[in-house]
Amino acid sequence: MSTIPRHNLVVLGATGALGSAVVDAAGRAGQPVIAIARDAGALSTLRAHHPHADITTLAASVGSDGQAAALAQRLRELDRPLSGVVAAICGDCGRGRVLDEPAEFLRRRLDEDLLPHLFAARHLLPLLASHGNGGYVLIGGPGAEHPWAGYGHRSIGAAALQMLARVLHDEARAFPVHVQLLAVDSPARTETNARHACSGWPSADAIARRALDMLDQRGRQPTQAVVRYGAAQPLGFDLWSDDLDHSTLSAPARPQPADASPTAAPSRDRPPPMPPQEPERQRDLLPARCLQDARTLLDQLGGPRPKSSQETSPR
């Protein structure tokens, strides 16, 4: 990511797993941050964890159109130039079959997971455009392409969020702002779930850095509405994770001669440019691969495999 002096990055859902990772990554890069969340206590804790970062906290919600309008007004009153917005909004992750729950269950999920993105974009996009060029990145979760067993309501919300991002991407062409969705096709690995997380899950820090990198569009091709996190890296390889050994995947960097041109070496302050978006491939569907691995293990253990008339998961 590139930082613009004195320009602030707005992070919605700043106290969640992904939102706090975005705040941490931006703070380490020297980017001033305006962290927004509903819980004032959690915001104070977040601020205390980054004593040397330039972080301003706002306890606010975008759960309704009126609340989003009030937030936009508070940001105007701060009178600070904005460089971008990262929306990491997500409601409570309950579990249950859609067929077993009343209609109010799904409606509540959409009210918490989908509509806040619309309310925020409606009022923050014009504000961001008034500060010049900028990026607006939404972070979406798994299940948008194939139903997530036990979390069908999340799959419906994720699919709807992708379409909302496409609509906003198209309609935002009237502004000097690019709107994109970072679609993460698997759960994120965090400190909370690290003990039982699959090895193929990307870390929250890696997702955060990818979202920040998407804000910098200098020298890039025209932006895509939906950018899939797993499309530009091999399955199970967390490109920006600090807890993986990269030596077996790439050759070590050669020392540069003393008289080498500074432009010859890649920048160490930001990841290399993201390659063009690749076509979606079945093998990139991490939840489906996890199910297939489980079936293979059961076959090896000699257990009978139940017959089913349902379509098998893609390999």
matplotlib code that plots the C-alpha trace (Angstrom):
import matplotlib.pyplot as plt

x = [0.0, 1.1, 0.5, -0.5, 0.9, -1.9, -4.5, -6.6, -7.9, -11.4, -11.8, -15.4, -15.8, -12.4, -12.7, -13.5, -10.9, -10.3, -11.0, -8.4, -5.9, -6.5, -5.9, -2.7, -1.3, -2.1, -0.6, 2.6, 2.8, 2.5, -1.0, -3.2, -6.4, -9.9, -11.2, -15.0, -17.0, -20.1, -18.3, -16.6, -14.8, -13.4, -12.2, -10.4, -8.7, -7.7, -6.2, -4.2, -2.7, -1.2, 0.2, 2.6, 0.2, -1.9, -5.3, -8.5, -11.5, -15.2, -17.9, -20.6, -22.8, -23.9, -26.8, -29.3, -29.3, -29.7, -26.7, -24.5, -25.5, -24.6, -21.2, -20.5, -21.2, -18.9, -16.2, -16.7, -16.5, -13.1, -11.9, -9.3, -8.5, -9.4, -7.4, -9.7, -12.2, -12.0, -15.4, -14.9, -18.5, -19.9, -22.7, -22.9, -22.0, -24.9, -25.3, -28.4, -30.2, -32.2, -35.1, -35.3, -35.3, -38.1, -37.9, -37.0, -33.7, -32.5, -33.9, -31.9, -28.8, -29.2, -29.9, -26.6, -24.3, -25.5, -27.5, -24.9, -22.5, -25.2, -25.8, -22.1, -21.4, -24.4, -22.9, -19.2, -18.6, -19.6, -17.5, -14.5, -14.9, -14.8, -11.3, -10.1, -9.1, -9.5, -10.3, -13.3, -12.7, -15.3, -14.2, -16.5, -16.5, -16.8, -19.8, -20.8, -20.2, -21.2, -23.5, -21.6, -23.1, -24.7, -24.2, -26.6, -27.7, -24.0, -23.8, -26.9, -25.5, -22.1, -23.6, -25.7, -22.7, -20.8, -23.7, -23.9, -20.2, -20.7, -23.5, -21.6, -18.5, -20.5, -22.4, -19.3, -17.9, -19.5, -17.0, -13.2, -13.4, -12.9, -15.1, -14.0, -14.8, -12.0, -13.7, -12.1, -13.3, -12.5, -12.6, -9.8, -7.1, -7.0, -5.4, -8.7, -9.2, -5.5, -5.6, -8.3, -7.9, -7.1, -3.7, -5.2, -7.0, -5.3, -4.4, -6.3, -3.1, -2.6, -6.2, -5.7, -2.6, -4.2, -7.1, -4.7, -2.8, -6.0, -6.4, -3.3, -4.2, -1.3, -0.1, -2.7, -5.0, -8.7, -10.0, -12.3, -15.4, -14.7, -11.1, -10.8, -8.1, -7.1, -7.0, -3.5, -1.8, -1.4, -3.9, -3.0, -0.1, -0.6, 1.4, 1.9, 1.8, 4.8, 4.4, 5.2, 8.6, 8.8, 12.3, 10.9, 8.6, 10.8, 14.5, 16.3, 16.8, 20.3, 22.3, 22.2, 25.5, 26.4, 26.0, 22.7, 19.8, 17.3, 14.5, 16.0, 15.0, 11.4, 10.1, 10.2, 7.5, 4.6, 3.8, 4.4, 1.5, -1.3, -1.4, -4.4, -7.5, -7.6, -10.7, -12.4, -11.2, -12.9, -9.7, -9.6, -12.7, -11.2, -14.3, -15.1, -11.5, -11.7, -14.8, -13.1, -10.1, -12.4, -14.1, -10.7, -9.6, -12.8, -12.3, -8.7, -10.0, -12.3, -15.5, -18.5, -19.3, -23.0, -24.8, -26.3, -28.3, -26.8, -24.1, -20.6, -18.4, -15.9, -12.4]
y = [0.0, 3.6, 6.2, 9.8, 12.1, 13.3, 11.4, 9.1, 5.6, 4.8, 1.3, 0.1, -2.8, -1.9, -4.1, -7.3, -9.9, -8.6, -4.9, -4.9, -6.6, -3.8, -1.2, -3.0, -3.3, 0.3, 1.5, -0.4, 1.2, 4.7, 5.3, 7.5, 5.5, 6.5, 3.3, 3.0, 0.4, 0.3, -0.8, 2.2, -0.1, -2.3, 0.8, 2.0, -1.4, -1.3, 2.1, 1.0, -1.9, 0.6, 3.4, 4.7, 4.6, 7.6, 6.2, 8.1, 6.1, 6.8, 4.9, 4.7, 2.4, 2.0, -0.2, 2.2, 4.9, 7.6, 6.2, 6.1, 9.7, 10.8, 9.0, 10.8, 14.1, 13.3, 12.5, 15.9, 17.6, 16.0, 18.0, 15.5, 14.4, 10.7, 8.3, 5.3, 3.1, -0.6, -2.1, -5.2, -5.4, -8.7, -9.6, -12.5, -15.9, -18.1, -21.7, -23.4, -24.7, -22.2, -24.6, -25.0, -21.3, -18.8, -16.2, -13.6, -15.4, -14.8, -11.3, -10.5, -11.8, -9.7, -6.7, -7.2, -8.5, -6.9, -3.7, -1.9, -2.1, -0.3, 2.4, 3.0, 3.2, 5.5, 8.2, 7.6, 7.3, 10.9, 12.0, 10.1, 11.4, 15.0, 14.3, 13.3, 9.8, 7.0, 3.4, 1.7, -2.0, -4.3, -7.6, -10.6, -14.0, -17.6, -19.5, -17.1, -19.6, -22.9, -23.4, -23.5, -26.4, -25.2, -21.6, -21.3, -17.8, -16.7, -18.1, -16.1, -13.0, -13.4, -14.0, -10.9, -8.9, -9.8, -8.6, -5.4, -4.8, -5.2, -2.7, -0.2, -0.7, 0.2, 3.1, 4.6, 5.3, 8.7, 9.4, 9.5, 6.4, 2.7, 0.2, -3.4, -6.5, -8.7, -12.2, -14.6, -18.1, -19.6, -18.6, -16.5, -17.8, -15.7, -15.9, -17.1, -20.1, -20.9, -24.2, -25.7, -23.7, -25.5, -24.9, -23.5, -20.7, -17.3, -15.3, -12.2, -10.2, -11.5, -10.6, -7.1, -6.4, -7.6, -5.2, -2.3, -3.2, -3.0, 0.7, 1.6, 1.6, 3.5, 1.9, -0.9, -2.1, -1.2, -2.5, -5.6, -5.4, -8.7, -9.8, -13.3, -13.7, -17.2, -16.5, -15.1, -17.6, -21.4, -23.3, -23.3, -20.7, -17.6, -15.2, -12.5, -14.5, -14.1, -17.5, -19.6, -20.5, -19.0, -20.4, -23.5, -21.5, -18.8, -18.3, -16.1, -12.6, -11.9, -9.0, -5.9, -4.3, -1.0, 0.9, -0.7, 1.5, 2.0, 1.2, -2.2, -3.7, -4.2, -2.0, -3.5, -1.2, -2.7, -6.0, -6.4, -5.4, -7.9, -10.0, -9.8, -11.6, -15.2, -17.2, -18.9, -22.6, -25.4, -26.3, -22.9, -23.7, -24.4, -25.5, -28.0, -29.3, -29.8, -31.9, -34.0, -34.5, -35.7, -38.2, -39.5, -40.0, -41.9, -44.2, -44.9, -45.8, -48.4, -46.9, -47.4, -44.3, -43.4, -43.2, -39.9, -38.6, -35.1, -33.8, -34.5, -31.7, -30.6, -31.9]
z = [0.0, -0.5, 2.2, 1.6, 4.3, 6.7, 4.7, 6.9, 6.2, 7.5, 8.8, 9.5, 11.9, 13.3, 16.4, 14.6, 13.7, 10.2, 11.0, 13.8, 11.5, 9.0, 11.7, 12.8, 9.2, 8.4, 11.6, 11.0, 7.5, 9.0, 7.7, 9.9, 10.7, 11.8, 13.4, 13.6, 15.6, 17.8, 21.0, 22.6, 25.1, 22.4, 20.6, 23.7, 23.9, 20.3, 20.7, 23.8, 21.8, 19.3, 21.5, 18.8, 15.9, 14.6, 15.4, 15.9, 17.2, 16.6, 18.4, 15.7, 13.7, 10.1, 10.9, 9.4, 6.8, 9.4, 11.4, 8.3, 7.5, 11.1, 10.8, 7.5, 9.2, 12.1, 9.6, 7.9, 11.2, 11.8, 8.8, 7.8, 4.2, 3.5, 1.4, 1.4, 3.2, 4.2, 5.3, 7.4, 8.6, 9.8, 12.2, 14.6, 13.0, 14.1, 12.9, 11.6, 8.6, 6.7, 6.4, 10.1, 11.0, 10.6, 7.9, 10.5, 11.0, 7.4, 7.4, 10.6, 9.0, 5.9, 8.1, 9.9, 7.1, 3.9, 4.4, 6.6, 3.6, 1.5, 4.1, 4.5, 0.8, 0.2, 2.5, 2.6, -1.2, -1.9, 1.1, -0.1, -3.6, -2.2, -1.1, -4.6, -5.8, -3.3, -2.8, -1.2, -0.3, 1.1, 2.6, 1.9, 3.5, 2.3, 0.9, -1.9, -4.7, -3.0, 0.0, 3.3, 5.3, 8.5, 7.5, 4.5, 5.7, 5.5, 1.9, 0.9, 2.5, 0.9, -2.6, -2.2, -1.0, -4.2, -6.3, -4.2, -4.8, -8.6, -8.5, -6.4, -8.6, -11.7, -10.1, -8.5, -11.9, -11.5, -8.6, -8.7, -6.5, -7.2, -5.4, -5.0, -3.0, -1.6, -1.7, 0.8, 0.0, 3.4, 7.0, 8.3, 10.7, 13.8, 17.3, 18.6, 16.2, 15.5, 17.4, 15.1, 11.9, 8.7, 7.2, 4.1, 5.8, 5.2, 8.2, 9.2, 8.8, 5.3, 4.3, 5.8, 3.8, 0.6, 1.3, 1.9, -1.3, -3.3, -2.3, -4.3, -7.9, -9.4, -12.6, -12.4, -15.0, -14.6, -11.4, -11.1, -9.0, -7.2, -6.5, -5.2, -2.5, -3.5, -7.3, -7.3, -5.1, -4.9, -2.8, 0.9, 0.5, 2.5, 0.5, 3.1, 6.3, 8.6, 10.2, 7.0, 5.7, 2.2, 1.4, -0.3, -2.5, -3.8, -4.4, -1.9, -2.9, -4.3, -2.7, -4.8, -5.9, -4.2, -7.4, -8.4, -9.3, -6.5, -8.9, -9.8, -6.5, -5.4, -2.6, 0.9, 2.1, 0.2, -1.5, -5.2, -7.6, -7.6, -10.8, -13.1, -11.8, -12.9, -13.9, -11.1, -10.7, -8.8, -7.1, -5.4, -3.4, 0.0, 1.9, -0.9, -0.8, 3.0, 2.6, -0.1, 2.1, 4.9, 2.6, 1.4, 5.0, 5.8, 2.8, 3.9, 7.4, 5.8, 6.9, 4.7, 2.6, 2.6, -0.7, -1.6, -4.5, -4.0, -6.3, -5.1, -4.2, -6.9, -6.7]

ax = plt.figure().add_subplot(projection="3d")
ax.plot(x, y, z, "-o")
ax.set_aspect("equal")
plt.show()
